[in-house]
Amino acid sequence: MTLGWASVLLLVSGTVALAEDFRCDQDQSLQEVRRLIAAKTIVSVDVFLPNVTVVVEDRAWQRSDVPTKKAMAQNVDCATGGANNRMLHSVFFRSGKSNAQLGEFSGNELKLP
């Protein structure tokens, strides 16, 4: 039982470390966003600079933990802005069902209601 908890803790800490050590590779992020669209986690991505609106499938969003949501935000941010983007912009996450705002990513920080 202890080994199981240790494995879970190691996995979670690794996920958090990955989210904090994110390095923007626009091609890789674009592939990840396309993968999330194909998996129907992301319904749509609309870019109206300086802001980006991401409509997500509610169930997938609710099941995702905070590090996963932040990684998704970082990938959308990188895919839409690129590694050398100096313009501050925000990524807004909205519900595919109710259009309610589910989160906001700006300045490498994810804010959830």
PESULUR-V851661 format. One record per helix or strand of 3 or more residues. SS is the DSSP state (H for helix, E for strand). FROM is the first residue (numbers start at 0). TO is the last residue. If there is no record, write none. Layout:
BEGIN
SS/FROM/TO
SS/FROM/TO
END
This chain:
BEGIN
H/1/19
H/25/37
E/41/47
E/50/55
H/57/62
H/65/80
E/89/94
E/100/105
E/108/111
END
